Amino acid sequence: MNTTIFMLTCVDIGLGLIALAIALGFIRLWKGPTLADRVVALDMMTSAIIGFCGLFAVRAQVEGYLDIAVALALVSFVSVVALARYAERLARRSDSDD
């Protein structure tokens, strides 16, 4: 078997599995039931999308997709920290109301 064909097949399988992980994360994001579940699902989805960009860069042989992955990783980090801080403040408010 040709090495190039084997590598492209593995990359295609990896892209399919990452797409499945993104779909499952979207279901968890939609159903919830808590804010923490949604934050974790969003973080997992962005991590999977970063992996997808990396694999797609290998598949398409375009390095520009790696720049997109790095930018998405930075934005993802900031958004998850902001959502976690919001959830913490929301929890403090509900504790003080009791």
N, C-alpha and C positions, 0 to 999 in steps of 0.2 A: 504494500500500500504506500502510496506517495505521502511523504511527510507533510507537504503543504495541504493536501486534501484532508488528512487527519486533523491538522490544526484548525482548518476552517470549519470542519464538522464539530470539533470540540467547542469552538467559539460560538457557533450557531446554537448548539445545545445550551451553552451557558447563557446566551442571550434569551433563549426561551424560558429557562428556569428563573432568570431574574425578572422577566416579564410576569411570570406566574407569582413570584414573591411580591411584586408591586401590586398586582391585582388582589392578592390576599390582604396586603396592608391596607388597600383602599376599602375593602370590606370592613376591616376592623376600625378604620377611621370613620366610616359611615355609621356603623352600629354602636360604637362606643363601648360600654354604657357610661364611662366616667371620662372626665377631662384627661386624667392621667393615661388612660388607654389610648385616647386620641393623640396625645403628645408622643407617646412611644410609637404608635403606628406611623405618624408623620415622620419621625426621626428614622424609623426603619425604611420607609419608602424613599426618603432622600438618600440614605446610604445605598440602597439598591439602585437608584437612578445614577449615582456616582459610579458604581460598578458597571452599570450598563454603558455609561459614556466611555469608560475605560476599555471595555470589551469591543464596543463599536469602533473606537479609535484603532484598535488592532485589526478589526475586520475590514474597515475602510482604508486603512493605512494613511490616516490623516491625523496629524498631531494636534490639530486645533481642538479636537474634542476633549483632549486632556486639559486644556485651559478651561473649558466649560466645566469639567468635573471639579477642578480646583476652586473655581469661583462658587460653584454650587455648594461645595463643602464649607466654605467660609460663611456663606449666607445661612446654610443649614445650622451651623453651630450657633450663630447669633440668634436665630429664630427659636431654636429649642431652649436656649438659656432664657430668652424673654418669656416664652410660654411657661417654663418651669417657675420662673419668678412670679408670673401672674397667678399660676395655680397655688403657689405658696401663700400669696397675699389673700387669695380667695378663701383658702383654708383657715387662715388666721381670722378673717372676718366672720366666718361661720362659727368658729370656736368662741369668739368674743360675744357673739349674739346669744349664745346658749346660756 
